[in-house]
Amino acid sequence: MTETNVPLRGNCYLQECGARTILSHVASRWGSLVLALLSAGTTLRFSELRNRIGGVSEKMLAQTLRDLERDGLVSRRSYPVVPPRVEYTLTPLGEGISTHVLAMVDWINEHTMMLATGVSGAELDRS
């Protein structure tokens, strides 16, 4: 614990720990896709994110971006122009988690057929 009684490390297994809230934002359907798209220093506008993430509503994307920004993972930059222009990038903390999220998304993309059909690695080894 620090002087302010805030633990130096979270514990997602504890119901009352704030780390669980952050985990839910990062691991959510839209949160993980936003983090993956913004990885490697990419800067995208709201409309670009919405167009690249099929099926996300404006409301859900806005809420997801607010959550990730509040968690310190995404940075929002607004330009005083008409029509409004807002860009999103990852913070250094966001870059750190995005590499793990991107690896997870890549793994899922690579194994979609096996996951969708319920074929296990053991079954593939037997064939």
C-alpha positions as CSV (number, residue, x, y, z in Angstrom):
1,M,0.0,0.0,0.0
2,T,1.1,3.6,-0.6
3,E,0.7,6.5,1.8
4,T,-2.8,7.1,0.4
5,N,-3.8,3.5,1.1
6,V,-4.1,2.7,-2.6
7,P,-2.6,-0.6,-3.6
8,L,0.3,-0.5,-6.0
9,R,-1.2,-3.5,-7.9
10,G,-4.8,-4.4,-8.6
11,N,-6.4,-7.8,-8.1
12,C,-9.0,-8.5,-10.8
13,Y,-10.2,-11.5,-8.8
14,L,-11.5,-9.3,-6.0
15,Q,-15.0,-8.0,-6.6
16,E,-14.4,-4.6,-5.0
17,C,-11.1,-3.9,-6.9
18,G,-11.1,-1.2,-9.4
19,A,-8.9,-3.3,-11.7
20,R,-11.9,-5.4,-12.5
21,T,-13.7,-2.3,-14.0
22,I,-10.7,-1.6,-16.2
23,L,-10.6,-5.3,-17.2
24,S,-14.2,-5.1,-18.2
25,H,-13.5,-2.1,-20.4
26,V,-10.4,-3.6,-22.0
27,A,-11.9,-7.1,-22.5
28,S,-15.3,-5.9,-23.8
29,R,-16.3,-6.6,-27.3
30,W,-15.9,-3.0,-28.4
31,G,-13.0,-2.0,-26.1
32,S,-10.8,-4.8,-27.3
33,L,-11.5,-3.9,-31.0
34,V,-10.8,-0.2,-30.4
35,L,-7.5,-0.9,-28.6
36,A,-6.5,-3.3,-31.4
37,L,-7.3,-0.7,-34.1
38,L,-5.4,2.1,-32.3
39,S,-2.3,0.0,-31.7
40,A,1.1,0.8,-33.1
41,G,0.6,4.6,-32.9
42,T,-2.5,4.7,-35.1
43,T,-4.6,7.9,-34.8
44,L,-8.2,7.5,-36.0
45,R,-11.3,9.8,-36.0
46,F,-14.6,8.7,-34.5
47,S,-16.1,8.0,-37.9
48,E,-13.1,5.9,-39.0
49,L,-13.4,3.8,-35.9
50,R,-17.2,3.4,-36.4
51,N,-16.6,2.4,-40.0
52,R,-13.9,-0.2,-39.2
53,I,-15.8,-1.8,-36.4
54,G,-18.7,-3.5,-38.0
55,G,-21.9,-3.5,-35.9
56,V,-21.0,-1.0,-33.3
57,S,-23.5,1.8,-32.7
58,E,-22.5,5.4,-32.3
59,K,-23.7,5.3,-28.7
60,M,-21.7,2.2,-27.8
61,L,-18.6,3.5,-29.5
62,A,-18.9,6.8,-27.7
63,Q,-19.4,5.1,-24.4
64,T,-16.4,2.7,-25.0
65,L,-14.1,5.6,-25.9
66,R,-15.2,7.5,-22.8
67,D,-14.5,4.5,-20.6
68,L,-11.1,3.9,-22.2
69,E,-10.2,7.6,-21.9
70,R,-11.3,7.7,-18.3
71,D,-9.1,4.6,-17.6
72,G,-6.1,6.4,-19.1
73,L,-5.8,4.2,-22.1
74,V,-7.0,6.4,-24.9
75,S,-6.4,10.1,-25.6
76,R,-9.0,12.2,-27.2
77,R,-8.1,15.3,-29.2
78,S,-10.8,17.7,-30.3
79,Y,-10.2,20.4,-33.0
80,P,-12.3,23.6,-33.0
81,V,-13.6,23.2,-36.6
82,V,-17.0,22.8,-38.3
83,P,-17.9,20.0,-38.6
84,P,-16.3,18.8,-35.4
85,R,-13.1,16.8,-35.7
86,V,-12.1,14.4,-32.9
87,E,-9.1,12.1,-33.1
88,Y,-8.3,9.2,-30.8
89,T,-4.9,7.7,-30.0
90,L,-3.5,5.4,-27.4
91,T,-1.7,6.8,-24.3
92,P,1.6,5.1,-23.3
93,L,-0.5,2.9,-20.9
94,G,-2.9,2.1,-23.8
95,E,0.1,1.1,-26.0
96,G,1.2,-1.3,-23.3
97,I,-2.1,-3.1,-23.1
98,S,-2.8,-2.9,-26.8
99,T,0.0,-5.3,-27.7
100,H,-1.6,-8.0,-25.5
101,V,-5.1,-7.2,-26.9
102,L,-3.9,-7.3,-30.5
103,A,-2.2,-10.6,-29.8
104,M,-5.5,-12.0,-28.5
105,V,-7.5,-10.6,-31.5
106,D,-4.9,-12.1,-33.9
107,W,-5.0,-15.5,-32.1
108,I,-8.8,-15.5,-32.3
109,N,-8.8,-14.6,-36.0
110,E,-6.3,-17.4,-36.7
111,H,-8.3,-20.0,-34.8
112,T,-11.8,-19.0,-35.7
113,M,-12.6,-22.1,-37.7
114,M,-11.5,-24.4,-34.9
115,L,-13.3,-22.4,-32.3
116,A,-16.5,-22.2,-34.4
117,T,-16.6,-25.9,-35.1
118,G,-15.5,-27.0,-31.6
119,V,-12.5,-28.8,-33.0
120,S,-9.8,-29.1,-30.3
121,G,-6.1,-29.2,-30.8
122,A,-6.1,-32.9,-29.6
123,E,-8.6,-33.8,-32.3
124,L,-6.3,-32.2,-34.9
125,D,-3.3,-34.1,-33.6
126,R,-5.2,-37.4,-34.1
127,S,-6.0,-36.8,-37.8
